[in-house]
Amino acid sequence: MMKFLFLLIFSMGLFLFENKLNKMIIYFFMLFFMMFLNIYSTNLLIGGMNLFYMDLYSFYLILLSLWIVGCLMMMNLNNFIKFLIFMMMVILFLSFLTVNLVMFYLMFEMSLLPIFFMIMYGGYTLERFEAMMYMLMYTVISSMPFLWMMIKVFMTYKSLMMIFMMYKMIQLNSFLYLIFILTFMIKMPIFLFHIWLPKAHVEAPVYGSMILAGILLKLGSYGILRFSQILYLDVIKINHYLISLSIIGGVIISLVCLIQIDLKMLVAYSSVVHMGILMGGMMTLMKSGFLGGLLMMLAHGLCSSGLFYLVNLNYECMGSRLMYINKGSLSVNSSLGLFWFLLCSSNLSAPVSLNLISELFLLMSLICWNLKLMLIMMLLCFFSAVYSLYLFSFSQHGVKNNLLMNYKIINTMNYLMLILHWLPLNIFFLGMNLFMYN
């Protein structure tokens, strides 16, 4: 009954707008709330079809995709960009719902096309072509071993259904498993495979960075989450190598964040740190690790997308993303400085954000897996807090620069966009029982 009540309430807004764009935005948020309320009637399980299946992980990632795309539709974009965003939405739906490896591989590769055209069409400098080539070379070439392994699995087991592979308990050797998940490690990305990500973020327009950090990186972590459950017999043999790489890499990238002077580059590198913690927790094969990984995907998608939007607002106001030029932003617009504080505090996992809860689950899984990781996890959490404070203090405090400022007026739509990123990030902790169905 409640879902029909919400449907009627949000449908009333359709009569208040004559603009088709506003109606499309309302439809996206209506679909979000309808799916969210459907949690109680379906218990998160929709089966019976050969290609599509929904469970806890795909359900919440689809909700995240709907929310981010609904926020993007509120921006003033042309029809071609809206078409690319809508095509990305369809591809992500099919990627998160499918249980067939061929379908997943096709959708996984097709997700590169919209972001490729977004960078090419809306990029800032000529270096965007170099960023596009980096992204294509890393992601497309790394997916070739995945295709080869998919053919090998089919020739051996005569099926490419993920559920069948899980029940059959298929097992590869350690080297073949590393080849199998290489494409997901690069798509996340984690340390040593992250070079393409900062370049793509710096050259992408704001909507490209938001959809890249908010949704597209979740395809890699979703693939690792799925195949860690399917090929867990192989994960047990080599998970100590992958956990060491992800955690130590997170500490190194945290130190790299502390020497950045470009706001967008710092936020991009912080994504690599969060993905390292996420992968380390999921490689423990504990329920707390998988649940913490899911919560980290949701928290990072909302927090990093909001930070990229904030960086773009500062760029439009100051004409530069350098910290030296953006100093003293708090004295120019204190309301925007409030959102800088809120999102930076969420980025460093301050209470009561979803980032804190996700990191607690991941820390529990890692320390229970090996108590010796406690020291390096302390370092990682400390440096994560340090670069978030560095981002806030160096951009908001200090003597303001009056040379390049054009004093852009921050309108109500900009604040609404920031509220839509921060509010769910700090409200979900009230309903943690929603994540405990599986």
C-alpha positions as CSV (number, residue, x, y, z in Angstrom):
1,M,0.0,0.0,0.0
2,M,2.8,2.4,0.9
3,K,4.4,2.1,-2.6
4,F,1.1,3.1,-4.3
5,L,0.8,6.0,-1.9
6,F,4.3,7.2,-2.8
7,L,3.6,6.7,-6.4
8,L,0.5,9.0,-6.2
9,I,2.4,11.6,-4.2
10,F,5.3,11.8,-6.7
11,S,2.9,11.6,-9.7
12,M,1.3,14.9,-8.5
13,G,4.5,16.7,-9.4
14,L,4.1,15.7,-13.0
15,F,1.2,18.2,-13.3
16,L,3.3,21.1,-12.0
17,F,5.9,21.0,-14.9
18,E,5.5,21.5,-18.5
19,N,9.1,20.8,-19.3
20,K,9.8,17.2,-20.4
21,L,13.1,17.3,-18.6
22,N,11.5,17.9,-15.3
23,K,9.1,15.1,-15.9
24,M,12.0,12.8,-16.7
25,I,13.8,13.7,-13.5
26,I,10.6,13.0,-11.4
27,Y,10.2,9.6,-13.2
28,F,13.8,8.6,-12.2
29,F,13.2,9.4,-8.5
30,M,9.8,7.8,-8.6
31,L,11.4,4.6,-10.0
32,F,14.0,4.8,-7.2
33,F,11.4,5.0,-4.4
34,M,9.2,2.3,-6.0
35,M,12.2,-0.1,-6.1
36,F,13.2,0.9,-2.6
37,L,9.7,0.2,-1.2
38,N,9.6,-3.1,-3.2
39,I,12.2,-4.5,-0.7
40,Y,9.5,-5.6,1.6
41,S,7.4,-7.4,-0.9
42,T,10.0,-9.4,-2.9
43,N,12.6,-9.9,-0.1
44,L,15.2,-8.8,-2.7
45,L,14.9,-12.0,-4.8
46,I,13.5,-12.0,-8.3
47,G,14.1,-15.3,-10.1
48,G,12.5,-17.5,-12.7
49,M,14.3,-16.1,-15.7
50,N,17.3,-17.5,-17.4
51,L,19.3,-14.3,-17.8
52,F,18.3,-11.9,-15.0
53,Y,18.4,-12.2,-11.3
54,M,18.3,-9.7,-8.5
55,D,19.7,-10.1,-5.0
56,L,21.0,-7.7,-2.2
57,Y,24.1,-6.5,-4.1
58,S,22.5,-5.8,-7.5
59,F,19.4,-4.3,-5.9
60,Y,21.3,-1.5,-4.0
61,L,23.7,-0.9,-6.9
62,I,20.7,-0.3,-9.2
63,L,19.3,2.1,-6.6
64,L,22.6,3.9,-6.6
65,S,22.6,4.1,-10.4
66,L,19.1,5.5,-10.4
67,W,19.9,8.1,-7.8
68,I,23.1,9.4,-9.5
69,V,21.4,9.4,-12.9
70,G,18.4,11.3,-11.5
71,C,20.9,13.9,-10.1
72,L,22.7,14.2,-13.4
73,M,19.4,14.8,-15.3
74,M,18.9,17.9,-13.1
75,M,21.9,19.5,-14.7
76,N,21.7,21.7,-17.7
77,L,22.9,19.3,-20.4
78,N,22.3,19.0,-24.1
79,N,20.3,16.2,-25.7
80,F,23.3,14.2,-26.8
81,I,24.7,14.0,-23.3
82,K,21.3,13.1,-21.9
83,F,21.1,10.3,-24.4
84,L,24.6,9.0,-23.4
85,I,23.6,9.1,-19.7
86,F,20.4,7.2,-20.4
87,M,22.3,4.6,-22.5
88,M,24.7,4.2,-19.6
89,M,21.7,3.7,-17.3
90,V,20.4,0.8,-19.5
91,I,23.8,-0.8,-19.7
92,L,24.3,-0.7,-15.9
93,F,20.8,-2.2,-15.3
94,L,21.6,-5.1,-17.6
95,S,25.1,-5.5,-16.0
96,F,23.9,-5.7,-12.5
97,L,20.9,-8.0,-13.2
98,T,22.4,-10.5,-15.6
99,V,23.7,-13.9,-14.4
100,N,25.1,-15.0,-17.8
101,L,28.8,-14.4,-18.4
102,V,28.4,-13.5,-22.0
103,M,25.8,-10.9,-21.3
104,F,27.9,-9.5,-18.4
105,Y,31.0,-9.3,-20.6
106,L,29.1,-7.4,-23.4
107,M,27.5,-4.9,-21.0
108,F,30.8,-4.5,-19.1
109,E,32.6,-3.5,-22.4
110,M,29.7,-1.4,-23.7
111,S,29.8,0.7,-20.6
112,L,33.1,2.3,-21.9
113,L,31.4,3.8,-24.9
114,P,29.2,6.5,-23.2
115,I,32.1,7.7,-20.9
116,F,34.4,7.6,-24.0
117,F,32.1,10.0,-25.9
118,M,31.5,12.1,-22.7
119,I,35.3,12.8,-22.4
120,M,35.7,13.3,-26.1
121,Y,32.7,15.6,-26.5
122,G,32.9,17.6,-23.2
123,G,36.6,17.4,-22.3
124,Y,38.5,20.6,-21.5
125,T,41.9,20.3,-23.2
126,L,43.5,18.4,-26.1
127,E,45.0,16.0,-23.5
128,R,41.6,14.3,-23.3
129,F,42.6,12.2,-26.3
130,E,45.5,10.9,-24.4
131,A,43.2,10.2,-21.4
132,M,40.8,8.3,-23.6
133,M,43.6,6.2,-25.1
134,Y,44.9,5.4,-21.6
135,M,41.4,4.3,-20.5
136,L,40.8,2.2,-23.6
137,M,44.2,0.5,-23.6
138,Y,44.0,-0.4,-19.9
139,T,40.4,-1.6,-19.9
140,V,39.9,-3.2,-23.3
141,I,43.2,-5.0,-23.4
142,S,42.8,-6.3,-19.8
143,S,39.4,-7.7,-20.8
144,M,40.9,-10.0,-23.4
145,P,42.1,-12.6,-20.8
146,F,38.6,-12.5,-19.3
147,L,37.1,-13.5,-22.7
148,W,39.7,-16.2,-23.1
149,M,38.9,-17.6,-19.6
150,M,35.1,-17.4,-20.4
151,I,35.6,-19.6,-23.4
152,K,37.8,-22.0,-21.4
153,V,35.1,-22.3,-18.6
154,F,32.4,-23.0,-21.2
155,M,34.5,-25.7,-22.9
156,T,35.1,-27.4,-19.5
157,Y,31.7,-27.0,-17.8
158,K,29.3,-26.4,-20.7
159,S,27.7,-23.5,-19.0
160,L,28.3,-19.8,-18.4
161,M,25.6,-19.2,-15.8
162,M,26.9,-17.7,-12.6
163,I,24.5,-19.6,-10.3
164,F,25.5,-22.9,-12.0
165,M,29.2,-22.1,-11.5
166,M,28.6,-21.4,-7.8
167,Y,26.7,-24.6,-7.2
168,K,29.2,-26.6,-9.2
169,M,32.1,-25.1,-7.2
170,I,34.3,-24.8,-10.2
171,Q,38.0,-24.3,-9.6
172,L,40.8,-22.8,-11.6
173,N,44.5,-22.6,-10.7
174,S,45.8,-19.5,-9.1
175,F,47.4,-18.0,-12.2
176,L,44.3,-18.5,-14.3
177,Y,42.2,-16.9,-11.6
178,L,44.4,-13.8,-11.5
179,I,44.0,-13.5,-15.3
180,F,40.3,-13.9,-14.8
181,I,39.9,-11.0,-12.3
182,L,42.5,-8.7,-13.9
183,T,39.9,-6.8,-15.8
184,F,38.0,-6.1,-12.6
185,M,41.1,-5.0,-10.8
186,I,41.8,-2.5,-13.5
187,K,38.2,-1.3,-13.8
188,M,38.0,-0.6,-10.0
189,P,41.0,0.4,-10.1
190,I,43.5,-0.7,-7.4
191,F,47.1,0.2,-6.9
192,L,49.4,-0.5,-9.9
193,F,46.5,-0.5,-12.3
194,H,45.2,3.0,-11.5
195,I,47.1,5.3,-13.9
196,W,44.2,5.8,-16.3
197,L,41.8,6.9,-13.6
198,P,43.3,10.3,-12.6
199,K,43.9,11.2,-16.3
200,A,40.3,10.4,-17.2
201,H,38.9,12.3,-14.2
202,V,40.9,15.4,-14.9
203,E,40.0,15.6,-18.5
204,A,36.3,14.6,-18.1
205,P,33.6,17.2,-17.7
206,V,31.8,17.3,-14.3
207,Y,29.0,14.9,-15.4
208,G,31.6,12.5,-16.8
209,S,33.5,12.5,-13.5
210,M,30.3,12.0,-11.5
211,I,29.1,9.0,-13.5
212,L,32.6,7.6,-13.7
213,A,33.2,7.7,-9.9
214,G,29.6,7.3,-8.8
215,I,28.6,4.3,-10.9
216,L,31.1,3.0,-13.5
217,L,33.9,2.1,-11.0
218,K,31.3,-0.1,-9.2
219,L,31.2,-2.5,-12.1
220,G,34.8,-3.6,-11.3
221,S,34.1,-4.0,-7.6
222,Y,30.8,-5.8,-8.4
223,G,32.6,-8.2,-10.7
224,I,35.2,-9.0,-7.9
225,L,32.4,-9.5,-5.4
226,R,30.5,-11.9,-7.7
227,F,33.5,-14.0,-8.8
228,S,35.0,-14.1,-5.3
229,Q,31.8,-15.9,-4.3
230,I,31.9,-18.2,-7.3
231,L,35.6,-19.0,-7.4
232,Y,36.2,-18.9,-3.6
233,L,38.4,-22.1,-3.7
234,D,40.9,-20.1,-5.8
235,V,40.6,-17.0,-3.7
236,I,41.6,-18.9,-0.6
237,K,45.0,-19.8,-2.2
238,I,46.1,-16.3,-3.2
239,N,44.0,-13.9,-1.2
240,H,47.0,-13.0,1.1
241,Y,48.8,-11.5,-2.0
242,L,45.8,-9.5,-3.1
243,I,45.0,-8.2,0.4
244,S,48.6,-7.1,0.8
245,L,48.7,-5.4,-2.6
246,S,45.4,-3.5,-1.9
247,I,46.2,-2.4,1.7
248,I,49.8,-1.4,1.1
249,G,48.8,0.3,-2.2
250,G,46.1,2.2,-0.3
251,V,48.8,3.6,2.1
252,I,51.0,4.6,-0.8
253,I,48.2,6.3,-2.7
254,S,47.2,8.1,0.6
255,L,50.7,9.6,0.7
256,V,50.4,10.5,-3.0
257,C,47.2,12.4,-2.2
258,L,49.1,14.6,0.3
259,I,51.3,16.1,-2.5
260,Q,48.5,16.9,-4.9
261,I,47.8,20.5,-5.7
262,D,44.9,19.9,-8.1
263,L,41.5,19.4,-6.3
264,K,40.2,17.0,-8.9
265,M,43.3,14.9,-8.9
266,L,43.2,14.6,-5.1
267,V,39.6,13.4,-5.2
268,A,40.4,10.9,-8.0
269,Y,43.3,9.4,-6.1
270,S,41.2,9.1,-3.0
271,S,38.9,6.8,-5.0
272,V,41.9,4.5,-5.5
273,V,42.4,4.4,-1.7
274,H,38.8,3.5,-1.0
275,M,38.8,0.8,-3.7
276,G,41.9,-0.7,-2.1
277,I,40.2,-1.0,1.3
278,L,37.1,-2.4,-0.4
279,M,39.0,-5.1,-2.3
280,G,41.0,-6.1,0.8
281,G,37.8,-6.6,2.8
282,M,36.1,-8.7,0.1
283,M,39.1,-10.9,-0.4
284,T,38.8,-12.2,3.2
285,L,35.6,-14.0,2.0
286,M,33.8,-13.1,5.2
287,K,30.2,-11.9,5.3
288,S,31.2,-8.7,7.0
289,G,33.7,-8.1,4.2
290,F,31.1,-8.5,1.5
291,L,28.6,-6.4,3.3
292,G,31.2,-3.7,4.0
293,G,32.2,-3.8,0.4
294,L,28.6,-3.2,-0.7
295,L,28.2,-0.3,1.8
296,M,31.6,1.2,0.6
297,M,30.3,1.1,-3.0
298,L,27.2,3.0,-2.0
299,A,29.1,5.5,0.2
300,H,31.9,6.1,-2.2
301,G,29.5,6.6,-5.1
302,L,27.6,9.3,-3.3
303,C,30.6,11.0,-1.6
304,S,33.0,11.1,-4.5
305,S,30.2,12.2,-6.9
306,G,29.4,15.1,-4.6
307,L,33.0,16.1,-4.2
308,F,33.5,16.2,-8.0
309,Y,30.5,18.4,-8.2
310,L,31.9,20.7,-5.5
311,V,35.2,20.9,-7.3
312,N,33.4,21.9,-10.5
313,L,31.6,24.7,-8.6
314,N,34.9,26.0,-7.3
315,Y,36.4,25.8,-10.8
316,E,33.5,27.8,-12.3
317,C,34.0,30.4,-9.5
318,M,37.8,30.7,-9.5
319,G,38.7,29.6,-13.0
320,S,41.2,27.1,-11.7
321,R,41.4,23.8,-9.7
322,L,44.7,24.6,-8.1
323,M,44.6,24.8,-4.3
324,Y,46.8,27.9,-4.3
325,I,44.2,29.8,-6.3
326,N,41.2,28.3,-4.4
327,K,42.4,29.4,-1.0
328,G,40.0,31.3,1.1
329,S,36.8,30.0,-0.6
330,L,35.1,29.9,2.8
331,S,35.1,33.7,3.0
332,V,33.6,34.0,-0.5
333,N,30.7,31.6,0.0
334,S,30.3,30.1,3.5
335,S,27.3,28.0,2.5
336,L,29.3,26.2,-0.1
337,G,32.1,25.8,2.5
338,L,29.5,24.0,4.7
339,F,29.0,21.4,2.1
340,W,32.8,21.1,1.6
341,F,33.0,20.3,5.3
342,L,30.1,17.8,5.3
343,L,31.4,15.9,2.3
344,C,35.1,16.0,3.4
345,S,34.1,14.7,6.8
346,S,32.1,11.9,5.2
347,N,35.1,11.1,3.0
348,L,37.3,10.6,6.1
349,S,34.6,8.3,7.6
350,A,33.3,10.6,10.3
351,P,30.1,9.6,12.2
352,V,27.3,9.1,11.2
353,S,28.1,8.7,7.5
354,L,27.8,5.4,5.6
355,N,31.5,5.6,5.0
356,L,32.2,5.0,8.8
357,I,29.9,1.9,8.9
358,S,31.4,0.4,5.7
359,E,34.9,0.9,7.0
360,L,34.0,-0.7,10.3
361,F,32.8,-3.8,8.6
362,L,35.8,-3.9,6.3
363,L,38.2,-3.4,9.3
364,M,36.5,-6.1,11.2
365,S,36.8,-8.6,8.4
366,L,40.5,-7.7,7.8
367,I,41.6,-7.8,11.4
368,C,39.6,-11.1,12.0
369,W,41.4,-12.5,9.0
370,N,44.8,-11.5,10.3
371,L,45.5,-9.5,13.5
372,K,48.9,-8.4,12.1
373,L,47.0,-6.1,9.7
374,M,45.9,-3.8,12.6
375,L,49.0,-1.6,12.4
376,I,48.9,-1.0,8.6
377,M,45.1,-0.4,8.8
378,M,45.7,2.2,11.5
379,L,48.1,3.9,9.1
380,L,45.7,3.7,6.3
381,C,42.8,5.2,8.3
382,F,45.1,7.9,9.6
383,F,46.3,9.0,6.2
384,S,42.8,8.9,4.8
385,A,41.7,11.4,7.4
386,V,44.8,13.5,6.8
387,Y,44.3,14.0,3.1
388,S,40.6,14.7,3.6
389,L,41.5,17.5,6.1
390,Y,44.2,18.7,3.7
391,L,41.6,19.0,1.0
392,F,39.2,21.0,3.2
393,S,41.7,23.2,5.0
394,F,43.8,24.2,2.0
395,S,40.8,25.0,-0.2
396,Q,38.6,26.8,2.3
397,H,41.0,28.6,4.6
398,G,43.8,31.1,4.0
399,V,44.0,34.4,2.2
400,K,41.5,34.6,-0.7
401,N,42.7,35.3,-4.3
402,N,41.0,38.3,-5.9
403,L,42.6,38.0,-9.3
404,L,40.7,35.2,-11.0
405,M,37.4,35.3,-9.1
406,N,34.2,36.0,-11.1
407,Y,32.0,35.4,-8.1
408,K,29.6,32.9,-9.7
409,I,26.2,32.9,-8.0
410,I,25.5,29.5,-6.5
411,N,21.8,28.9,-7.2
412,T,19.2,26.7,-5.5
413,M,19.7,23.9,-7.9
414,N,23.4,23.6,-7.0
415,Y,22.5,23.3,-3.3
416,L,19.8,20.8,-4.1
417,M,22.3,18.7,-6.0
418,L,24.7,18.7,-3.0
419,I,21.9,17.9,-0.5
420,L,20.8,14.9,-2.7
421,H,24.4,13.6,-2.4
422,W,24.9,14.2,1.3
423,L,21.5,13.3,2.7
424,P,21.3,9.6,1.8
425,L,25.0,9.3,2.7
426,N,24.1,10.2,6.3
427,I,20.6,8.8,6.6
428,F,21.2,5.1,5.7
429,F,22.8,4.4,9.0
430,L,19.3,4.6,10.5
431,G,18.2,1.6,8.4
432,M,21.1,-0.9,8.6
433,N,18.6,-3.7,8.9
434,L,17.8,-3.2,5.2
435,F,21.2,-4.6,4.3
436,M,20.9,-7.7,6.4
437,Y,18.4,-9.8,4.3
438,N,21.0,-12.1,2.6
